């Protein structure tokens, strides 16, 4: 709901040159908090971890209308990242507990579909509320959705068999808690393709205005609807044909989509490029989640999933801050900004080809 409006909001605060920090600060906190959320999901339970993330969403959205300084805004974005650092880790581990192995890709696709519905509706609703009633109303509405999430979560049954009571000693993380080596390959693919995600969310609002699209949320709606349409099919395909096979196709089209976006000079061409990226991203995300869950030890699913999310946040953060710096509010730099993202996706595609070749040998 709020992301498409944040670049203009930051500009009004006098921070136009810091647009890359909108996403990167958020993802930095999410990345740093993953080892904690993974460990807690494997010890105190999946549900408390999800509730904590939703509570952060609820509280932070209430504070956006209050702040009036750049430092306050950046601090709030930093804290807000705990929401993404906790809730998806608990949610994915919860799903892995209740879904049989042979339907795991389909289930991750369904989870992603639910997220895509929110991501498709959010920008459209947020933009409408902001235009009709102002930014404060949009932030309060966002907070309300966080509250609804909490109400749903507190009624859910815990799936972790052996739970521990929370203690502050659980917040001490070791090297083993930070990263699960078994999921290294999915993590490497994730960081390469997540770079594009950070680029999209940082630069697309300005690019859309440049080519004549006034509603900044419209492009995000096309992206998430395209992602929504493919997630279930991609999840089922990965269950049937394999994770690597689906990822080879999706990373190839992700590289192509970045090229199409970078070359766009009309609203129609930009919409095509963004939609193509949505298809590729929608196929990659549930497949990588299912793959990482496949490779994780049963006792440490939270840690394996958290590791994948760490690399996702790393890729998004690097993409956001790098694209903001390369773009530099200069329209001539749009092409090179998206070309770099496309090259990284192409590297992911090439690595998957190499991985398949070695596996066949």
VOVEXLO-173591 format. One record per residue (C-alpha): x, y, z; residue in one letter; residue number from 1. Coordinates in pm, whole numbers, plus 50000, padded with zeros to 5 digits. Example, Ala and Ser with C-alpha at 12.3 -4.5 7.8 and 13.67 -1.06 7.14 Angstrom:
% VOVEXLO-173591
+-------+-------+-------+------+------+
!     u !     v !     w ! resn ! resi !
+-------+-------+-------+------+------+
! 51230 ! 49550 ! 50780 !    a !    1 !
! 51367 ! 49894 ! 50714 !    s !    2 !
+-------+-------+-------+------+------+
This chain:
% VOVEXLO-173591
+-------+-------+-------+------+------+
!     u !     v !     w ! resn ! resi !
+-------+-------+-------+------+------+
! 50000 ! 50000 ! 50000 !    x !    1 !
! 50263 ! 50253 ! 50097 !    x !    2 !
! 50569 ! 50175 ! 49881 !    x !    3 !
! 50456 ! 50354 ! 49561 !    x !    4 !
! 50390 ! 50674 ! 49758 !    x !    5 !
! 50711 ! 50672 ! 49964 !    x !    6 !
! 50944 ! 50826 ! 49698 !    x !    7 !
! 50728 ! 51140 ! 49678 !    x !    8 !
! 50683 ! 51137 ! 50055 !    x !    9 !
! 51061 ! 51130 ! 50100 !    x !   10 !
! 51104 ! 51406 ! 49842 !    x !   11 !
! 50861 ! 51624 ! 50038 !    x !   12 !
! 51078 ! 51572 ! 50345 !    x !   13 !
! 51380 ! 51694 ! 50146 !    x !   14 !
! 51543 ! 51358 ! 50077 !    x !   15 !
! 51495 ! 51306 ! 49702 !    x !   16 !
! 51855 ! 51190 ! 49658 !    x !   17 !
! 51808 ! 50911 ! 49916 !    x !   18 !
! 51533 ! 50714 ! 49741 !    x !   19 !
! 51750 ! 50402 ! 49734 !    x !   20 !
! 51735 ! 50390 ! 50115 !    x !   21 !
! 51355 ! 50344 ! 50117 !    x !   22 !
! 51391 ! 49978 ! 50027 !    x !   23 !
! 51750 ! 49910 ! 50132 !    x !   24 !
! 51708 ! 50017 ! 50497 !    x !   25 !
! 51393 ! 49807 ! 50524 !    x !   26 !
! 51564 ! 49504 ! 50375 !    x !   27 !
! 51879 ! 49554 ! 50586 !    x !   28 !
! 51677 ! 49507 ! 50904 !    x !   29 !
! 51488 ! 49216 ! 50753 !    x !   30 !
! 51817 ! 49051 ! 50661 !    x !   31 !
! 51977 ! 49110 ! 51003 !    x !   32 !
! 51672 ! 48975 ! 51184 !    x !   33 !
! 51646 ! 48649 ! 50985 !    x !   34 !
! 51888 ! 48444 ! 51202 !    x !   35 !
! 51680 ! 48542 ! 51506 !    x !   36 !
! 51344 ! 48468 ! 51341 !    x !   37 !
! 51473 ! 48135 ! 51208 !    x !   38 !
! 51603 ! 48028 ! 51549 !    x !   39 !
! 51288 ! 48143 ! 51729 !    x !   40 !
! 51062 ! 47970 ! 51475 !    x !   41 !
! 51248 ! 47645 ! 51548 !    x !   42 !
! 51230 ! 47691 ! 51927 !    x !   43 !
! 50932 ! 47894 ! 52056 !    x !   44 !
! 50711 ! 47824 ! 51754 !    x !   45 !
! 50601 ! 47946 ! 51413 !    x !   46 !
! 50296 ! 48143 ! 51528 !    x !   47 !
! 50468 ! 48379 ! 51778 !    x !   48 !
! 50723 ! 48471 ! 51510 !    x !   49 !
! 50445 ! 48555 ! 51266 !    x !   50 !
! 50258 ! 48761 ! 51524 !    x !   51 !
! 50566 ! 48968 ! 51609 !    x !   52 !
! 50618 ! 49061 ! 51244 !    x !   53 !
! 50253 ! 49160 ! 51202 !    x !   54 !
! 50270 ! 49370 ! 51520 !    x !   55 !
! 50566 ! 49564 ! 51379 !    x !   56 !
! 50360 ! 49640 ! 51067 !    x !   57 !
! 50070 ! 49760 ! 51282 !    x !   58 !
! 50283 ! 49991 ! 51499 !    x !   59 !
! 50514 ! 50135 ! 51231 !    x !   60 !
! 50232 ! 50236 ! 50999 !    x !   61 !
! 50082 ! 50437 ! 51286 !    x !   62 !
! 50404 ! 50638 ! 51318 !    x !   63 !
! 50457 ! 50747 ! 50955 !    x !   64 !
! 50210 ! 51041 ! 50983 !    x !   65 !
! 50386 ! 51164 ! 51298 !    x !   66 !
! 50743 ! 51192 ! 51174 !    x !   67 !
! 50861 ! 51512 ! 51008 !    x !   68 !
! 51237 ! 51462 ! 50966 !    x !   69 !
! 51458 ! 51255 ! 50737 !    x !   70 !
! 51628 ! 51086 ! 51030 !    x !   71 !
! 51293 ! 50989 ! 51177 !    x !   72 !
! 51177 ! 50850 ! 50844 !    x !   73 !
! 51490 ! 50640 ! 50797 !    x !   74 !
! 51473 ! 50510 ! 51154 !    x !   75 !
! 51114 ! 50406 ! 51098 !    x !   76 !
! 51199 ! 50228 ! 50771 !    x !   77 !
! 51477 ! 50047 ! 50956 !    x !   78 !
! 51243 ! 49929 ! 51233 !    x !   79 !
! 50967 ! 49844 ! 50984 !    x !   80 !
! 51199 ! 49584 ! 50828 !    x !   81 !
! 51148 ! 49356 ! 51130 !    x !   82 !
! 50802 ! 49278 ! 50990 !    x !   83 !
! 50945 ! 49113 ! 50680 !    x !   84 !
! 51228 ! 48962 ! 50883 !    x !   85 !
! 50987 ! 48766 ! 51101 !    x !   86 !
! 50645 ! 48695 ! 50950 !    x !   87 !
! 50749 ! 48524 ! 50620 !    x !   88 !
! 50999 ! 48300 ! 50803 !    x !   89 !
! 50733 ! 48174 ! 51042 !    x !   90 !
! 50470 ! 48146 ! 50768 !    x !   91 !
! 50688 ! 47939 ! 50534 !    x !   92 !
! 50801 ! 47706 ! 50813 !    x !   93 !
! 50439 ! 47666 ! 50926 !    x !   94 !
! 50338 ! 47570 ! 50573 !    x !   95 !
! 50625 ! 47324 ! 50540 !    x !   96 !
! 50502 ! 47153 ! 50861 !    x !   97 !
! 50151 ! 47086 ! 50734 !    x !   98 !
! 50208 ! 47010 ! 50362 !    x !   99 !
! 50340 ! 46675 ! 50228 !    x !  100 !
! 50665 ! 46677 ! 50033 !    x !  101 !
! 50511 ! 46599 ! 49693 !    x !  102 !
! 50285 ! 46906 ! 49713 !    x !  103 !
! 50537 ! 47148 ! 49860 !    x !  104 !
! 50592 ! 47350 ! 49542 !    x !  105 !
! 50217 ! 47385 ! 49489 !    x !  106 !
! 50173 ! 47497 ! 49849 !    x !  107 !
! 50448 ! 47757 ! 49822 !    x !  108 !
! 50282 ! 47876 ! 49503 !    x !  109 !
! 49952 ! 47913 ! 49688 !    x !  110 !
! 50123 ! 48105 ! 49967 !    x !  111 !
! 50284 ! 48331 ! 49709 !    x !  112 !
! 49948 ! 48374 ! 49536 !    x !  113 !
! 49796 ! 48501 ! 49858 !    x !  114 !
! 50085 ! 48745 ! 49893 !    x !  115 !
! 50044 ! 48854 ! 49533 !    x !  116 !
! 49677 ! 48932 ! 49590 !    x !  117 !
! 49781 ! 49169 ! 49866 !    x !  118 !
! 50066 ! 49314 ! 49660 !    x !  119 !
! 49833 ! 49365 ! 49363 !    x !  120 !
! 49554 ! 49526 ! 49562 !    x !  121 !
! 49777 ! 49720 ! 49802 !    x !  122 !
! 49928 ! 49976 ! 49561 !    x !  123 !
! 49593 ! 50039 ! 49391 !    x !  124 !
! 49410 ! 50084 ! 49722 !    x !  125 !
! 49693 ! 50285 ! 49876 !    x !  126 !
! 49718 ! 50516 ! 49575 !    x !  127 !
! 49343 ! 50573 ! 49570 !    x !  128 !
! 49328 ! 50651 ! 49943 !    x !  129 !
! 49632 ! 50879 ! 49920 !    x !  130 !
! 49482 ! 51071 ! 49626 !    x !  131 !
! 49135 ! 51102 ! 49779 !    x !  132 !
! 49204 ! 51138 ! 50151 !    x !  133 !
! 49577 ! 51204 ! 50187 !    x !  134 !
! 49885 ! 51010 ! 50294 !    x !  135 !
! 49790 ! 50995 ! 50663 !    x !  136 !
! 49471 ! 50804 ! 50584 !    x !  137 !
! 49673 ! 50562 ! 50371 !    x !  138 !
! 49915 ! 50494 ! 50657 !    x !  139 !
! 49633 ! 50437 ! 50906 !    x !  140 !
! 49462 ! 50199 ! 50665 !    x !  141 !
! 49789 ! 50007 ! 50632 !    x !  142 !
! 49808 ! 49983 ! 51010 !    x !  143 !
! 49453 ! 49848 ! 51022 !    x !  144 !
! 49547 ! 49561 ! 50790 !    x !  145 !
! 49836 ! 49477 ! 51022 !    x !  146 !
! 49589 ! 49459 ! 51311 !    x !  147 !
! 49362 ! 49225 ! 51115 !    x !  148 !
! 49662 ! 48998 ! 51050 !    x !  149 !
! 49735 ! 48981 ! 51424 !    x !  150 !
! 49373 ! 48888 ! 51501 !    x !  151 !
! 49391 ! 48601 ! 51249 !    x !  152 !
! 49728 ! 48476 ! 51373 !    x !  153 !
! 49642 ! 48456 ! 51743 !    x !  154 !
! 49369 ! 48204 ! 51657 !    x !  155 !
! 49601 ! 47967 ! 51469 !    x !  156 !
! 49718 ! 47631 ! 51605 !    x !  157 !
! 50094 ! 47595 ! 51659 !    x !  158 !
! 50263 ! 47326 ! 51445 !    x !  159 !
! 50606 ! 47304 ! 51610 !    x !  160 !
! 50604 ! 46974 ! 51803 !    x !  161 !
! 50864 ! 47055 ! 52070 !    x !  162 !
! 50832 ! 47416 ! 52184 !    x !  163 !
! 51043 ! 47605 ! 52435 !    x !  164 !
! 50943 ! 47899 ! 52650 !    x !  165 !
! 51090 ! 48226 ! 52531 !    x !  166 !
! 51402 ! 48341 ! 52713 !    x !  167 !
! 51652 ! 48612 ! 52628 !    x !  168 !
! 51920 ! 48347 ! 52587 !    x !  169 !
! 51743 ! 48244 ! 52265 !    x !  170 !
! 51838 ! 48581 ! 52116 !    x !  171 !
! 52204 ! 48477 ! 52123 !    x !  172 !
! 52283 ! 48341 ! 51779 !    x !  173 !
! 52582 ! 48127 ! 51684 !    x !  174 !
! 52746 ! 48076 ! 51345 !    x !  175 !
! 52521 ! 47777 ! 51288 !    x !  176 !
! 52210 ! 47991 ! 51344 !    x !  177 !
! 52313 ! 48249 ! 51084 !    x !  178 !
! 52334 ! 48025 ! 50778 !    x !  179 !
! 52230 ! 47675 ! 50675 !    x !  180 !
! 52498 ! 47536 ! 50433 !    x !  181 !
! 52254 ! 47284 ! 50287 !    x !  182 !
! 52065 ! 47563 ! 50106 !    x !  183 !
! 52368 ! 47738 ! 49956 !    x !  184 !
! 52274 ! 47693 ! 49588 !    x !  185 !
! 51917 ! 47827 ! 49619 !    x !  186 !
! 52061 ! 48118 ! 49819 !    x !  187 !
! 52307 ! 48207 ! 49543 !    x !  188 !
! 52030 ! 48206 ! 49282 !    x !  189 !
! 51809 ! 48413 ! 49512 !    x !  190 !
! 52062 ! 48692 ! 49568 !    x !  191 !
! 52124 ! 48727 ! 49194 !    x !  192 !
! 51759 ! 48757 ! 49096 !    x !  193 !
! 51646 ! 48955 ! 49402 !    x !  194 !
! 51873 ! 49239 ! 49285 !    x !  195 !
! 51615 ! 49305 ! 49012 !    x !  196 !
! 51337 ! 49326 ! 49271 !    x !  197 !
! 51519 ! 49602 ! 49458 !    x !  198 !
! 51578 ! 49787 ! 49131 !    x !  199 !
! 51212 ! 49760 ! 49029 !    x !  200 !
! 51074 ! 49893 ! 49356 !    x !  201 !
! 51325 ! 50179 ! 49372 !    x !  202 !
! 51323 ! 50310 ! 49015 !    x !  203 !
! 50993 ! 50205 ! 48857 !    x !  204 !
! 50781 ! 50480 ! 49020 !    x !  205 !
! 51002 ! 50746 ! 48856 !    x !  206 !
! 51029 ! 50554 ! 48528 !    x !  207 !
! 50651 ! 50523 ! 48511 !    x !  208 !
! 50609 ! 50898 ! 48549 !    x !  209 !
! 50880 ! 50956 ! 48287 !    x !  210 !
! 50691 ! 50758 ! 48020 !    x !  211 !
! 50357 ! 50913 ! 48114 !    x !  212 !
! 50198 ! 50682 ! 48374 !    x !  213 !
! 50053 ! 50908 ! 48643 !    x !  214 !
! 49926 ! 50643 ! 48887 !    x !  215 !
! 50246 ! 50510 ! 49044 !    x !  216 !
! 50069 ! 50206 ! 49184 !    x !  217 !
! 49949 ! 50090 ! 48841 !    x !  218 !
! 50279 ! 49931 ! 48738 !    x !  219 !
! 50304 ! 49743 ! 49067 !    x !  220 !
! 49953 ! 49614 ! 49009 !    x !  221 !
! 50051 ! 49477 ! 48665 !    x !  222 !
! 50362 ! 49321 ! 48819 !    x !  223 !
! 50180 ! 49147 ! 49100 !    x !  224 !
! 49883 ! 49035 ! 48890 !    x !  225 !
! 50127 ! 48873 ! 48645 !    x !  226 !
! 50302 ! 48710 ! 48939 !    x !  227 !
! 49969 ! 48596 ! 49076 !    x !  228 !
! 49869 ! 48427 ! 48749 !    x !  229 !
! 50180 ! 48209 ! 48730 !    x !  230 !
! 50257 ! 48114 ! 49093 !    x !  231 !
! 50025 ! 47816 ! 49126 !    x !  232 !
! 50124 ! 47675 ! 48788 !    x !  233 !
! 50495 ! 47721 ! 48858 !    x !  234 !
! 50466 ! 47557 ! 49199 !    x !  235 !
! 50291 ! 47253 ! 49054 !    x !  236 !
! 50542 ! 47238 ! 48767 !    x !  237 !
! 50834 ! 47236 ! 49012 !    x !  238 !
! 50674 ! 46944 ! 49198 !    x !  239 !
! 50638 ! 46752 ! 48872 !    x !  240 !
! 50941 ! 46849 ! 48663 !    x !  241 !
! 51188 ! 46967 ! 48926 !    x !  242 !
! 51296 ! 47292 ! 49089 !    x !  243 !
! 51597 ! 47356 ! 48865 !    x !  244 !
! 51401 ! 47309 ! 48542 !    x !  245 !
! 51145 ! 47574 ! 48641 !    x !  246 !
! 51416 ! 47811 ! 48763 !    x !  247 !
! 51606 ! 47788 ! 48434 !    x !  248 !
! 51301 ! 47915 ! 48247 !    x !  249 !
! 51213 ! 48186 ! 48499 !    x !  250 !
! 51566 ! 48332 ! 48528 !    x !  251 !
! 51594 ! 48345 ! 48148 !    x !  252 !
! 51274 ! 48547 ! 48118 !    x !  253 !
! 51374 ! 48766 ! 48412 !    x !  254 !
! 51689 ! 48870 ! 48224 !    x !  255 !
! 51479 ! 48943 ! 47913 !    x !  256 !
! 51227 ! 49146 ! 48115 !    x !  257 !
! 51500 ! 49374 ! 48251 !    x !  258 !
! 51614 ! 49444 ! 47895 !    x !  259 !
! 51258 ! 49521 ! 47782 !    x !  260 !
! 51204 ! 49757 ! 48077 !    x !  261 !
! 51536 ! 49934 ! 48018 !    x !  262 !
! 51448 ! 49995 ! 47652 !    x !  263 !
! 51089 ! 50107 ! 47722 !    x !  264 !
! 50991 ! 50446 ! 47582 !    x !  265 !
! 50611 ! 50416 ! 47601 !    x !  266 !
! 50365 ! 50321 ! 47878 !    x !  267 !
! 50266 ! 50008 ! 47683 !    x !  268 !
! 50622 ! 49881 ! 47649 !    x !  269 !
! 50697 ! 49945 ! 48014 !    x !  270 !
! 50382 ! 49760 ! 48118 !    x !  271 !
! 50486 ! 49463 ! 47899 !    x !  272 !
! 50832 ! 49456 ! 48057 !    x !  273 !
! 50699 ! 49484 ! 48412 !    x !  274 !
! 50439 ! 49213 ! 48347 !    x !  275 !
! 50705 ! 48983 ! 48202 !    x !  276 !
! 50914 ! 49042 ! 48512 !    x !  277 !
! 50608 ! 48958 ! 48725 !    x !  278 !
! 50572 ! 48622 ! 48547 !    x !  279 !
! 50940 ! 48543 ! 48600 !    x !  280 !
! 50943 ! 48652 ! 48962 !    x !  281 !
! 50619 ! 48468 ! 49035 !    x !  282 !
! 50768 ! 48143 ! 48903 !    x !  283 !
! 51103 ! 48184 ! 49081 !    x !  284 !
! 50986 ! 48268 ! 49431 !    x !  285 !
! 50777 ! 47961 ! 49526 !    x !  286 !
! 51022 ! 47731 ! 49349 !    x !  287 !
! 51319 ! 47861 ! 49547 !    x !  288 !
! 51123 ! 47838 ! 49873 !    x !  289 !
! 51024 ! 47479 ! 49798 !    x !  290 !
! 51383 ! 47393 ! 49698 !    x !  291 !
! 51530 ! 47541 ! 50017 !    x !  292 !
! 51270 ! 47357 ! 50225 !    x !  293 !
! 51354 ! 47030 ! 50043 !    x !  294 !
! 51721 ! 47069 ! 50131 !    x !  295 !
! 51672 ! 47179 ! 50493 !    x !  296 !
! 51698 ! 46942 ! 50789 !    x !  297 !
! 51353 ! 46866 ! 50938 !    x !  298 !
! 51459 ! 46997 ! 51278 !    x !  299 !
! 51589 ! 47324 ! 51135 !    x !  300 !
! 51341 ! 47425 ! 50867 !    x !  301 !
! 51319 ! 47773 ! 51013 !    x !  302 !
! 51696 ! 47817 ! 50981 !    x !  303 !
! 51702 ! 47694 ! 50621 !    x !  304 !
! 51414 ! 47920 ! 50520 !    x !  305 !
! 51566 ! 48214 ! 50710 !    x !  306 !
! 51894 ! 48161 ! 50522 !    x !  307 !
! 51714 ! 48188 ! 50189 !    x !  308 !
! 51536 ! 48503 ! 50304 !    x !  309 !
! 51867 ! 48654 ! 50419 !    x !  310 !
! 52001 ! 48625 ! 50068 !    x !  311 !
! 51674 ! 48758 ! 49929 !    x !  312 !
! 51698 ! 49067 ! 50148 !    x !  313 !
! 52066 ! 49105 ! 50061 !    x !  314 !
! 51983 ! 49100 ! 49690 !    x !  315 !
! 51691 ! 49340 ! 49729 !    x !  316 !
! 51896 ! 49579 ! 49943 !    x !  317 !
! 52191 ! 49578 ! 49705 !    x !  318 !
! 51957 ! 49626 ! 49410 !    x !  319 !
! 51777 ! 49914 ! 49578 !    x !  320 !
! 52080 ! 50109 ! 49691 !    x !  321 !
! 52283 ! 50040 ! 49375 !    x !  322 !
! 51999 ! 50131 ! 49140 !    x !  323 !
! 51924 ! 50447 ! 49336 !    x !  324 !
! 52289 ! 50549 ! 49308 !    x !  325 !
! 52324 ! 50456 ! 48938 !    x !  326 !
! 51995 ! 50620 ! 48843 !    x !  327 !
! 52075 ! 50934 ! 49043 !    x !  328 !
! 51747 ! 51103 ! 48935 !    x !  329 !
! 51887 ! 51124 ! 48579 !    x !  330 !
! 51649 ! 50981 ! 48319 !    x !  331 !
! 51939 ! 50901 ! 48085 !    x !  332 !
! 52050 ! 50635 ! 48335 !    x !  333 !
! 51734 ! 50422 ! 48323 !    x !  334 !
! 51874 ! 50178 ! 48066 !    x !  335 !
! 52207 ! 50104 ! 48238 !    x !  336 !
! 52026 ! 50064 ! 48572 !    x !  337 !
! 51805 ! 49783 ! 48440 !    x !  338 !
! 52077 ! 49635 ! 48220 !    x !  339 !
! 52288 ! 49556 ! 48527 !    x !  340 !
! 51994 ! 49376 ! 48688 !    x !  341 !
! 51939 ! 49181 ! 48368 !    x !  342 !
! 52303 ! 49070 ! 48358 !    x !  343 !
! 52282 ! 48934 ! 48712 !    x !  344 !
! 51970 ! 48735 ! 48623 !    x !  345 !
! 52155 ! 48602 ! 48318 !    x !  346 !
! 52437 ! 48485 ! 48548 !    x !  347 !
! 52179 ! 48298 ! 48758 !    x !  348 !
! 52044 ! 48133 ! 48441 !    x !  349 !
! 52396 ! 48033 ! 48331 !    x !  350 !
! 52473 ! 47886 ! 48674 !    x !  351 !
! 52156 ! 47675 ! 48666 !    x !  352 !
! 52255 ! 47539 ! 48323 !    x !  353 !
! 52598 ! 47453 ! 48467 !    x !  354 !
! 52439 ! 47295 ! 48776 !    x !  355 !
! 52210 ! 47078 ! 48562 !    x !  356 !
! 52500 ! 46968 ! 48343 !    x !  357 !
! 52709 ! 46864 ! 48645 !    x !  358 !
! 52416 ! 46681 ! 48802 !    x !  359 !
! 52356 ! 46482 ! 48483 !    x !  360 !
! 52722 ! 46382 ! 48473 !    x !  361 !
+-------+-------+-------+------+------+
